[in-house]
Amino acid sequence: MAKTSVVARSRKQPKFSSRIVRRCFRCGRKRGYMRDFGLCRICFRELANEGAIPGIRKSSW
């Protein structure tokens, strides 16, 4: 979990567009972020295994 001050700072409008930091809305993690879902890879996997994300299921072959 990211500190609340770090999350609040990333929500602020940056001076330059290249400084945008996208964070997981659930835990605040910035690495492993998936834009399509707005989640980090860890939260994505947890929610996908629970079946909370519609249209996503674990692959097997």
C-alpha positions in Angstrom: 0.0 0.0 0.0 1.2 3.4 -0.9 1.2 6.2 1.6 -1.8 8.5 1.4 0.4 11.5 0.9 2.0 9.8 -2.2 -1.4 8.9 -3.6 -2.7 12.5 -3.0 0.4 13.9 -4.8 -0.1 11.7 -7.8 -3.8 12.9 -8.1 -2.6 16.5 -8.4 -2.3 18.0 -11.9 1.4 17.8 -12.9 3.3 20.7 -14.3 4.2 18.7 -17.4 2.1 15.9 -19.1 5.1 13.5 -19.0 5.0 13.5 -15.2 1.7 11.8 -15.0 1.8 8.8 -12.6 -1.0 6.3 -13.0 -1.8 4.4 -9.8 -4.0 1.5 -8.9 -7.2 2.8 -7.4 -7.4 0.0 -5.0 -3.9 -0.1 -3.4 -2.0 2.9 -4.9 0.7 0.8 -6.5 2.3 2.5 -9.5 4.3 -0.5 -11.0 2.6 -3.2 -13.0 -0.4 -0.9 -13.7 -3.0 -2.0 -16.4 -4.6 1.0 -18.0 -7.6 -1.0 -19.3 -8.7 -1.9 -15.7 -7.1 0.8 -13.6 -5.5 -1.8 -11.4 -2.1 -3.1 -10.6 -1.2 -6.7 -11.6 -1.7 -8.0 -8.0 -5.1 -6.5 -7.5 -6.1 -7.5 -11.0 -5.2 -11.1 -10.3 -7.0 -11.2 -6.9 -10.2 -9.7 -8.4 -10.0 -12.0 -11.5 -9.7 -15.1 -9.4 -12.7 -14.0 -7.4 -14.7 -13.5 -10.6 -15.2 -9.8 -9.8 -14.1 -8.6 -13.2 -16.6 -9.5 -15.9 -15.3 -11.2 -19.0 -12.0 -12.2 -17.4 -11.2 -15.8 -16.4 -8.0 -17.8 -15.8 -6.7 -19.4 -18.9 -5.8 -23.1 -19.1 -4.7 -25.2 -22.0 
